[in-house]
Amino acid sequence: MNISTSVLDQLLKKLPDLRPQIYFKSSLTALSHAMEDQVLAGSSPCLVIASFQQERFYRQEAQRYRRIARLTSQVYVLSAPETSFTSGSGDYERVAFAPADHLRHEWHLVVVGSHHSACLICSEKRELDVQADRLPIAMDQNRRFEGVWTFDNHVSCQAANILLDRVLSYRPELADKVARARAEFLAGTGERVSKAHADPFAQRLITYLQAGQYKLSKAYRAIVAQSRREHLVNLITAAIRQSLNPEQIFSVAAQELGQTMQVDRCLIYLCRVHEPYTTIQHEFLQAPHLNSCVGSVWPLEKNPLFQAIAHQYETIAIENVNDFTAVDLRSLEQLIETYDIAGWMMVPIIHQEKLMGIIELMTVQPMDWSSDDLKMVEAIAAQLGIALIQADAYANLEALNQQLEALEQTRSNLIAITGHELRTPLSTIQVCLESLATEPDMPQELQQVMLSTALNDAERLRKLVQDFLTLSQLESGRVEWHLEPLSLQECIELALSSVHIHQNSQTLPDIQVSIPRTLPFVQADGEWLVEVLSKLLDNACKFTEPSGTVQIKTYLCDNHKSVQVTVADTGRGIDPDQLEAVFDRFHQEEGALRRTTGGTGLGLAICFQVISKLNGKIWATSEGHGKGSQFHFTIPAATEINI
């Protein structure tokens, strides 16, 4: 049996004065639990009817309904079967409705008693909330339902009668029990009036929950918009990596930006503040019937929009040129008419406070430019500014030669330092192995000491080589970065697991973690961020006694645009004059310190390189020896949040 009629529609047909509202799933969960708790807290029998969309939702609440069934015999639970849910009698009546029944899309809970009544009748809105790039909202708590929640007794009784009819349609053998329920709880529903009204506090609570879900929905839309920006930025970045030719980069950027923004025309051109004009070479056209600007001489000196940008270096977004009054556009009337411009955006390409070019977006119809549109185009402009600087650097052969010479000197220094670091553990390993080979009668205890020493130095050697290769990759730019929104808490948990695996848990100090619940995601490469956290934690644990403490704290900073992470310990500390040098390659405050702790001296240098590549900052603070040390770094937040 398949029933396509909605219980909500039936109820609204019986009671046309009811006005349904929109509820999020989290709000309905809170309301349902509150109604169930009210039954559990009472002592008098009542009629309880609950309808679950799917069996897995029922299983989450099964224990609660067993407790409710101990208080009243009139309990009915409906659900769409998936595995083990079947119609039957037990602690309460189970009703398995057909998977195609409209109940599959509904959420109902009705309670009718002698002292109180309440009902929640909702139907899920099946249309998806689709963003600009047509990605549906995936967060389960953002599922939306349309329905009625009330303490009105008359409404509750009407809803109960409709649901009991649905119960009988699947389990007609319950006719006598349903008749007793109607006689005891629903008799005279036409004359009975409401015994209670929704508590104002409950109304305020639901309003609060609803507002919270709207904020989550808004935040998710912001995440999708940012993902859209990142995709476009990655495309432009890929073009920049493939070529240092500005012409080729601008050509790709104009096409990709125009298509993504769905504008009628996109222009990208080079210019300088005092140039009288420029020639358009890179253009995206949405429709072939539009006049092309390629080869046209574009006015700059007599263009009031360009002059405004040249003086302020700020984006200009015009929704409709006919209504724009901030700048006198009469000198551009012929240009506007020739190229059929209604909506217009001009974004400067700037690097180090120097105007290098302009991005122009045009539409033939008025355009309501959003803040996300502005951010996206400005992000592309920033990338193009970097590309131009890179192209200039590439063209300057003398500067490039100087950089290569400096790189060669750095490589020579690293080889010399690494040779020294390799010699010490190799010498120890050689002595241990030679002793084992030449002295077969060596006591077993001493043999074990020799083997343990050789293994420890071999592990130290392996870490040194691995750290050296890692640092070489970072400094040479051979690392491919995969930036994405990440949960900082998950990264910290992975780093803690790594520390526990590689160190003896019995010798670790007490590690405390403090992460605010409102902390946003960070924009980073997960693998490298965990590497930084692991090395900072490893250092803190090595230089702190087992009786000491290591703390991990996180903060929002830079007007919620960045997240700061602090790893603080109560260990031996650092001299204040050494705080900047600790991030140098192979730096140790004293030679003995490295040997006693087995460090390579490259860990903090790697951390510095990674955080710099992730657009963050890293630094150390300490009041001196014996007073502990604190390592701080910042990482960009993936989204801004309202606090």
C-alpha positions in Angstrom: 0.0 0.0 0.0 1.4 3.4 -1.0 -0.3 6.6 0.3 0.8 9.7 -1.5 -1.2 12.1 0.6 0.7 14.2 3.2 -0.5 14.1 6.8 0.3 17.9 6.9 -1.9 18.5 3.9 -4.7 16.5 5.5 -4.4 18.5 8.8 -4.3 21.9 7.0 -7.4 20.8 5.0 -9.3 20.1 8.3 -8.0 23.2 10.0 -7.5 25.9 7.3 -6.7 28.6 9.8 -3.4 26.9 10.7 -0.3 28.6 9.3 2.7 26.3 8.7 6.3 27.5 9.4 9.7 26.4 8.2 11.8 24.4 10.7 15.4 23.0 10.4 16.1 19.5 11.4 18.0 20.6 14.5 15.0 22.5 15.7 12.7 19.5 15.2 15.1 17.3 17.0 15.1 19.7 20.0 11.3 19.9 19.9 10.8 16.1 19.7 13.1 15.5 22.6 11.3 18.1 24.7 7.9 16.5 24.0 9.3 13.1 24.8 10.9 14.3 28.0 7.5 15.9 29.0 5.9 12.4 28.7 8.7 10.7 30.6 8.5 13.3 33.4 4.7 12.8 33.8 2.8 10.1 35.6 -0.6 9.9 33.8 -1.2 7.8 30.7 -1.3 9.5 27.3 -1.5 8.7 23.6 1.9 8.9 21.8 2.3 8.6 18.0 5.7 9.0 16.4 6.5 8.7 12.7 10.2 8.3 11.6 11.3 8.9 8.0 13.6 5.9 8.0 14.5 3.0 10.3 18.0 4.4 11.2 16.4 7.5 12.7 14.0 5.2 14.7 16.9 3.2 16.1 18.5 6.3 17.6 15.3 6.8 19.6 14.2 3.2 20.3 15.4 3.2 23.9 13.5 6.4 24.7 10.3 4.9 23.4 10.8 1.7 25.4 10.9 4.0 28.5 7.7 5.8 27.3 6.0 2.5 26.8 6.4 1.7 30.5 4.2 4.7 31.3 1.4 4.2 28.8 0.1 1.4 26.7 -1.0 3.6 23.8 2.3 4.1 21.9 2.5 3.8 18.1 5.8 4.1 16.2 5.8 4.3 12.4 8.9 4.0 10.2 10.0 3.0 6.7 11.8 -0.4 7.1 15.5 -0.7 6.0 16.8 -3.8 7.7 15.1 -5.2 10.8 12.1 -2.9 11.4 8.8 -4.7 10.9 5.2 -4.3 12.0 4.4 -5.9 15.3 3.5 -5.6 18.9 5.8 -5.4 21.8 6.7 -2.7 24.2 4.7 -0.5 21.8 3.0 -0.9 18.4 5.3 -0.8 15.4 4.0 0.1 12.0 6.2 -0.4 9.0 4.8 1.7 6.2 5.7 1.3 2.5 8.9 3.0 1.3 7.0 4.9 -1.3 4.5 6.2 1.3 4.6 10.0 1.7 5.4 9.4 5.4 8.9 8.8 4.1 9.2 12.5 3.7 7.5 13.5 6.9 8.3 14.0 10.6 5.5 13.6 13.1 5.1 13.4 16.9 1.8 13.7 18.7 1.2 13.5 22.4 -2.4 13.7 23.8 -3.0 13.3 27.6 -5.4 14.3 30.2 -3.3 17.2 31.4 -1.4 18.3 28.3 -1.1 17.8 24.6 1.3 18.7 21.8 1.9 17.9 18.2 4.6 18.3 15.7 3.4 17.7 12.1 6.0 18.4 9.4 6.8 17.6 5.8 10.3 17.9 4.4 10.8 20.5 1.6 12.3 18.4 -1.2 13.7 21.3 -3.3 17.4 21.7 -2.7 19.1 24.9 -1.6 21.4 25.3 -4.5 24.2 27.9 -4.6 25.7 29.8 -7.5 27.7 26.9 -8.7 24.8 24.4 -8.2 26.2 22.5 -5.3 23.5 21.4 -2.8 23.8 21.9 0.9 25.2 18.7 2.4 24.9 19.5 6.0 22.2 17.2 7.5 21.1 19.7 10.2 20.2 22.2 7.5 17.4 20.0 6.1 14.3 22.1 6.0 10.7 21.0 7.0 7.4 22.8 6.6 4.9 22.2 9.3 3.1 22.9 12.6 4.2 22.8 16.2 1.6 23.6 18.8 0.3 22.7 22.3 -3.3 23.3 21.1 -5.4 20.3 22.2 -7.8 20.5 19.3 -5.0 20.5 16.7 -3.2 17.7 18.5 -6.4 15.6 18.5 -7.1 16.2 14.8 -3.5 15.2 14.0 -3.7 12.1 16.2 -6.9 11.0 14.4 -5.2 11.4 11.0 -2.2 9.4 12.1 -4.3 6.6 13.7 -6.1 6.3 10.4 -2.7 5.8 8.8 -1.9 3.2 11.4 -5.1 1.2 10.7 -4.4 1.3 6.9 -1.3 -0.8 7.6 -2.4 -2.7 10.7 -6.2 -3.2 10.6 -5.9 -5.8 13.4 -5.3 -2.9 15.8 -8.9 -1.5 15.3 -10.0 -2.3 18.9 -6.9 -0.8 20.5 -7.2 2.3 18.3 -10.9 2.6 19.2 -10.0 2.5 22.9 -7.4 5.2 22.3 -9.9 7.5 20.6 -12.5 6.9 23.3 -10.1 7.7 26.1 -8.1 10.5 24.7 -9.8 11.9 21.6 -13.5 11.8 22.4 -15.3 15.1 21.8 -12.4 16.8 20.0 -14.8 19.1 18.3 -15.8 20.7 21.6 -12.6 20.4 23.5 -10.4 23.5 23.6 -6.7 23.9 24.1 -5.5 23.4 27.7 -2.0 24.9 27.2 -0.2 27.3 25.0 3.4 27.3 23.9 5.6 28.5 26.6 7.2 31.9 25.6 10.6 30.5 26.6 10.2 27.5 24.3 9.2 29.9 21.5 12.3 32.0 22.1 14.5 28.8 22.2 13.1 27.6 18.9 13.6 31.0 17.4 17.2 30.9 18.6 17.8 27.5 17.1 16.3 28.6 13.8 18.5 31.6 13.7 21.5 29.4 14.4 20.6 27.2 11.4 20.2 30.2 9.1 23.7 31.3 10.1 25.0 27.8 9.4 23.3 27.9 6.0 24.8 31.3 5.3 28.2 30.1 6.4 28.0 27.1 4.1 27.1 29.3 1.2 30.1 31.4 2.0 32.2 28.2 2.0 30.8 27.3 -1.4 31.5 30.8 -2.7 35.1 30.6 -1.4 35.5 27.2 -3.0 34.4 28.7 -6.3 37.0 31.5 -5.9 39.7 29.0 -5.0 38.9 26.9 -8.1 39.4 29.9 -10.3 42.5 31.1 -8.4 44.0 27.6 -8.9 43.3 27.7 -12.6 45.0 31.1 -12.9 47.9 29.9 -10.6 48.3 26.8 -12.8 48.6 29.1 -15.9 51.2 31.2 -14.0 53.2 28.1 -13.2 53.2 26.9 -16.7 54.4 30.2 -18.2 56.0 33.4 -17.1 54.7 35.1 -20.3 52.2 37.8 -19.2 50.4 37.7 -22.5 49.7 34.0 -22.2 48.7 34.4 -18.5 46.3 37.3 -19.3 44.7 35.3 -22.1 43.9 32.4 -19.9 42.8 34.6 -17.0 40.4 36.6 -19.2 38.7 33.5 -20.5 38.4 31.7 -17.2 37.3 34.7 -15.3 34.7 35.7 -17.8 33.2 32.3 -17.9 33.1 31.9 -14.2 31.6 35.3 -13.6 29.1 34.8 -16.4 29.6 38.3 -17.7 29.3 39.5 -21.3 32.8 40.8 -21.6 36.1 40.5 -19.6 39.1 42.6 -20.4 42.6 42.4 -18.9 45.3 44.8 -19.9 48.6 46.3 -18.7 48.8 50.0 -17.9 50.6 52.6 -15.8 49.3 55.5 -13.9 50.4 58.3 -16.3 49.8 56.5 -19.6 47.3 58.2 -21.9 45.9 55.0 -23.5 46.5 51.3 -23.9 45.7 48.7 -26.5 43.3 45.9 -25.7 44.7 42.5 -26.5 43.0 40.0 -24.1 39.2 39.8 -24.1 36.5 37.3 -23.3 33.2 37.6 -25.1 30.1 35.7 -24.0 28.1 36.2 -27.3 29.6 36.6 -30.8 27.2 39.4 -31.7 28.9 41.8 -29.2 31.5 44.2 -30.5 35.0 43.0 -29.8 37.5 45.3 -28.1 40.6 43.5 -29.2 42.9 45.9 -31.0 41.0 48.9 -29.8 42.8 51.9 -28.2 41.4 52.2 -24.7 41.4 55.7 -23.2 43.1 56.1 -19.8 44.0 59.7 -19.4 40.5 60.9 -20.3 38.7 58.0 -18.6 37.3 59.2 -15.2 36.9 55.7 -13.9 40.6 54.8 -14.6 41.7 58.1 -13.0 39.7 57.3 -9.9 41.4 53.9 -9.6 44.8 55.4 -10.3 44.4 57.8 -7.4 42.7 55.4 -4.8 43.7 51.9 -6.0 40.2 50.7 -5.2 37.7 48.6 -7.1 34.8 50.4 -8.8 31.6 48.4 -9.2 28.7 50.0 -11.2 25.4 48.2 -11.2 23.9 50.5 -13.9 25.9 53.1 -15.8 22.7 55.2 -16.2 22.2 55.5 -12.4 25.9 56.0 -11.5 26.5 59.4 -10.1 29.8 59.0 -8.1 31.8 59.9 -11.3 30.9 61.9 -14.3 30.6 59.4 -17.2 29.7 61.8 -20.0 33.1 61.5 -21.6 32.6 57.7 -21.9 29.1 57.9 -23.5 30.4 56.8 -26.9 32.4 54.0 -25.4 29.4 52.8 -23.4 27.1 52.9 -26.5 29.6 51.2 -28.8 30.2 48.3 -26.5 26.7 48.1 -25.0 27.8 48.5 -21.4 25.2 48.6 -18.5 27.0 46.8 -15.6 30.7 47.6 -15.2 33.4 46.5 -12.8 37.0 47.7 -12.8 39.6 46.1 -10.5 43.2 47.3 -10.3 46.1 44.9 -10.6 48.4 46.1 -7.9 51.7 44.9 -6.4 53.6 46.7 -3.7 51.4 49.8 -4.1 52.2 50.0 -7.8 49.4 49.9 -10.5 50.3 47.4 -13.1 47.1 46.7 -14.9 43.2 46.6 -14.9 40.6 43.9 -15.0 37.3 45.1 -16.5 34.0 43.1 -16.4 31.0 44.3 -18.4 27.4 43.2 -18.8 24.7 44.4 -21.3 22.1 44.4 -18.5 22.4 46.1 -15.1 24.3 43.8 -12.7 24.0 43.5 -8.9 27.7 42.9 -8.1 27.9 40.9 -4.8 30.7 41.1 -2.2 31.7 37.5 -3.3 32.0 38.8 -6.9 34.3 41.6 -5.7 36.4 39.2 -3.6 36.8 36.7 -6.4 38.0 39.3 -9.0 40.3 41.0 -6.5 41.8 37.6 -5.7 42.5 37.0 -9.4 43.9 40.5 -9.6 46.3 39.8 -6.8 47.5 36.6 -8.5 48.0 38.5 -11.8 50.0 41.1 -9.9 52.3 38.4 -8.6 52.6 36.9 -12.1 53.7 40.2 -13.5 56.3 40.6 -10.8 57.5 37.0 -11.5 57.7 37.8 -15.2 59.7 40.9 -14.6 62.1 39.0 -12.3 62.5 36.3 -15.0 63.3 38.9 -17.6 66.0 40.4 -15.5 68.9 38.1 -16.2 71.4 39.8 -13.9 69.1 39.6 -10.9 68.4 35.9 -11.7 72.2 35.2 -11.9 72.7 36.7 -8.5 69.9 34.6 -7.1 71.5 31.4 -8.6 74.8 32.3 -7.1 73.2 32.8 -3.7 71.4 29.5 -4.1 74.7 27.7 -5.0 76.3 29.2 -1.9 73.4 28.0 0.3 73.7 24.5 -1.2 77.4 24.4 -0.5 76.8 25.5 3.1 74.1 22.9 3.6 76.4 20.1 2.3 79.2 21.2 4.6 76.9 21.4 7.6 75.2 18.1 6.8 78.6 16.3 6.3 79.5 17.3 9.9 76.1 16.1 11.2 76.4 12.8 9.3 79.8 12.0 10.6 78.9 11.8 14.3 76.2 9.2 14.2 78.1 7.2 11.5 81.2 7.1 13.8 79.1 5.8 16.7 77.5 3.1 14.5 80.9 2.1 13.1 82.4 1.7 16.6 79.4 -0.3 17.9 79.4 -2.7 14.9 83.2 -3.1 15.0 83.1 -4.0 18.7 80.3 -6.6 18.1 82.3 -8.1 15.2 85.7 -8.3 16.9 84.6 -9.3 20.4 82.3 -12.3 20.0 82.7 -13.1 23.8 81.2 -9.7 24.7 78.6 -10.1 27.5 75.0 -10.1 26.2 74.1 -7.1 28.2 76.9 -5.1 26.6 75.9 -6.4 23.2 72.4 -5.1 23.7 73.8 -1.7 24.7 75.9 -1.6 21.6 73.0 -2.6 19.3 70.7 -0.1 21.0 73.2 2.7 20.6 73.7 1.8 16.9 70.0 1.7 16.2 69.4 5.0 18.0 72.1 6.7 15.9 70.8 5.1 12.8 67.3 6.5 13.5 68.9 9.9 14.2 70.7 9.6 10.9 67.4 8.7 9.1 65.6 11.6 10.6 68.5 13.9 9.6 68.4 12.8 6.0 64.6 13.0 5.9 64.5 16.5 7.4 67.3 17.6 5.0 65.3 16.3 2.0 62.1 18.0 3.2 63.8 21.3 3.8 65.5 21.1 0.3 62.1 20.5 -1.3 60.5 23.5 0.6 63.3 25.9 -0.2 63.5 24.9 -3.9 59.8 25.3 -4.4 59.3 21.7 -5.6 56.4 21.1 -3.1 52.9 21.1 -4.6 50.6 22.7 -2.1 47.0 21.5 -1.8 45.2 24.2 0.2 41.7 23.5 1.5 39.5 24.3 4.5 40.6 22.1 7.4 39.5 21.4 11.0 42.4 22.6 13.2 41.2 20.2 15.9 41.6 17.2 13.6 45.1 18.3 12.6 46.1 18.7 16.3 44.7 15.2 17.1 46.8 13.7 14.3 49.9 15.4 15.5 49.3 14.2 19.0 49.0 10.6 17.7 52.3 11.0 15.9 54.0 12.2 19.0 52.6 9.3 21.1 53.8 6.8 18.5 57.4 8.1 18.1 58.0 8.8 21.8 57.6 6.8 25.0 54.2 7.7 26.4 55.5 7.2 29.9 58.1 9.9 29.6 55.8 12.5 27.9 54.7 15.5 29.9 51.0 16.4 30.5 49.7 17.7 27.2 46.7 20.0 27.4 44.6 21.2 24.4 42.4 24.3 24.3 40.3 24.9 21.2 37.2 27.2 21.1 34.1 25.6 19.7 33.6 28.7 17.4 37.0 28.3 15.8 36.6 28.4 12.0 38.3 26.1 9.6 41.8 27.1 8.5 43.1 27.4 4.9 46.1 25.1 4.6 47.6 21.9 3.3 46.6 19.3 5.8 49.7 17.1 5.5 52.2 20.0 6.0 50.1 21.6 8.8 50.2 18.3 10.8 54.0 18.1 10.1 54.5 21.5 11.7 52.3 20.7 14.7 54.1 17.3 15.2 57.6 19.0 15.1 56.6 21.7 17.6 55.0 19.2 19.9 58.0 16.9 19.6 60.4 19.7 20.5 58.2 20.8 23.5 58.0 17.2 24.8 61.8 16.6 24.4 62.8 19.7 26.3 60.2 19.3 29.1 60.4 16.9 32.0 57.7 14.2 32.3 56.4 16.1 35.4 56.0 19.3 33.3 53.2 20.5 31.1 52.8 21.2 27.3 49.8 23.4 26.3 48.3 23.8 22.8 46.1 26.9 22.6 44.3 28.5 19.6 42.9 32.0 19.1 41.2 34.1 16.5 43.3 37.1 15.4 43.6 39.7 12.7 39.9 40.6 12.8 38.9 36.9 12.5 41.0 36.5 9.3 43.6 34.3 10.9 43.9 31.6 13.6 46.9 31.7 16.0 48.2 28.4 17.5 50.5 28.4 20.5 52.5 25.4 21.7 53.8 26.3 25.2 56.0 24.2 27.5 57.4 24.4 31.0 60.8 23.1 29.9 64.3 24.6 29.8 63.4 27.7 27.8 65.5 29.8 25.3 67.7 32.8 25.8 65.9 35.9 24.5 68.8 36.7 22.2 68.4 33.3 20.5 64.7 33.5 19.7 65.1 34.5 16.1 68.0 32.2 15.4 66.1 29.0 16.5 64.5 28.9 13.1 67.9 28.7 11.3 69.1 25.4 9.8 70.9 23.2 12.3 70.6 25.7 15.0 71.0 24.5 18.6 71.6 26.7 21.6 74.5 24.5 22.6 76.2 21.4 21.1 75.4 19.1 24.0 71.8 19.9 23.8 71.5 18.3 20.4 73.3 15.2 21.4 71.3 14.6 24.6 67.9 15.1 22.8 68.8 13.5 19.4 67.5 16.4 17.4 68.6 17.2 13.8 68.4 20.9 14.1 66.2 21.2 11.0 62.8 20.8 12.5 62.1 24.5 13.3 63.6 25.5 9.9 61.1 23.2 8.2 58.3 24.7 10.3 59.3 28.2 9.3 59.3 27.3 5.6 55.9 25.6 5.8 54.1 28.3 7.7 55.6 31.0 5.3 54.3 29.0 2.3 50.9 28.8 3.9 50.8 32.6 4.2 51.3 32.6 8.0 53.9 33.8 10.5 55.8 31.8 13.1 57.8 33.1 16.1 59.1 32.0 19.5 58.9 33.7 22.9 60.7 32.7 26.2 61.7 34.5 29.4 65.0 32.5 29.5 66.4 29.2 30.7 64.3 27.3 33.1 61.2 29.4 32.4 59.7 27.4 29.4 59.2 28.5 25.8 56.3 29.3 23.6 56.1 28.8 19.8 53.4 30.6 18.0 52.2 30.6 14.4 49.3 32.0 12.5 47.4 30.4 9.6 44.7 32.1 7.4 41.1 31.3 8.4 39.1 29.5 5.7 36.0 31.6 6.5 35.2 34.6 8.6 32.6 34.1 11.3 30.4 36.4 13.4 31.2 36.4 17.1 
